[in-house]
Amino acid sequence: MLAVSNLIKNFSEEPLTRQVMLSLLSDYKRPNDKISEMVKAGYLRTVKKGLYVPGSKLDLVSPELFLVANHLRGPSYVSLEAALSHWGFIPERVYEVTSATTKTTKTYNTEIGRFSYHHLPLPYYSMGIDRVSLTKKQAVLMASPEKAICDKIVTTSGILLRSINQVITFLTEDMRIDENMLLKLNSDTIDSWIQDAPKKSSLEMLTKTLKTL
């Protein structure tokens, strides 16, 4: 097992796909059986079928949950509360990694955490995505603060923002964003997305509100 462990070191900061594992275990006659053995022995942890991270028996740096989220369901990018927590816009530590995807809405409860994905249509989906470095070896696709807030509005059923007071209440009370942080948002950037966005009127009210601050 030691030889395999040394091979995994080169990939430890990224999710290990079945394809990667099969290539690392190419000298074994039954590589799939070897993968199962490594899972049972604690050398690998299963995120979903065909996707793994180093287990507790390996003293290796595991991939960040945001990076796992990018791989677990793709295409996707980290957004909503998870992105806003990363950017320092909401005070709470987030216990669920929230993402946007062009696929159907879906939630995964895994050994390493809970991951939820919210459907967004193209071309709106592709706007406002940043590549964010978490470590020297790990970079993830994540919504900008502006896009994360828009995505929250768009994906929350029953939310229709019709007044400035309603927007302020939603952002500062429902989402618990500090009003001073709202001053950092670029309303012109949001304006550029509205033509292709769902809930156009709510996003228009959002930018109108931000311009009054």
C-alpha positions, 0 to 999 in steps of 0.5 A: 500500500505504501507504493500506492500512497506515494503515487497519490501524494502527487495528486493529493490536493485534487479530487482523485477520479476513477481514471486517475486511480486506474492509471496509478494502479495500472500494474495491478490485475484488478485495479477496481478491487484495489480501489475498494480495498483502499477505501475499506482500509482508510486510505481513500474516502469516497465522495461519490462513485468514481470520485475520491479524496485521501483518507485518514490513513494517508498523512496528505493534504486533502483538496479543499471542499470548494475544489471538491464541489467543482468536480462533484457536479460539473459544470459548476462554480461555488456561489450563494452563501458559500461564496459570500462567506469566503468573501467575508460578506456574511458572518457565519461559517457555512456548513454546506457548500453551495454552487451553481450549475447548468444541470438540474438542482441537486444535493449530495450528502457525502462522507466529507460534507454536504454539497448543493447545486442550484440550476441557472440558465445560460448565458446568465450562468457564465457571468461573474465567475472568478478563478480563485486560488485557495492554496498554491496548488488549488484554484476554484471557480467561484462567483464574485460577491455580486454574482453570488448575491444575484444567484441567491436572489434568482434561485430563492423561490418566492423572492420578488424585490419591489422596493428599496426597503425590501432589498435592504431587508433581504440583504441585511436581515435575511442574508445578514450582510453588513451594510458597509460591505454593500458599498463594495459591490459594483452595481454597473457590473450587475446591470450588465447581466440583467438583460440575460438574467432571470428575475430581471425586475428584482435585480434591477431593484437591487442595482437601484438600491445599491446606487442609493447607498 
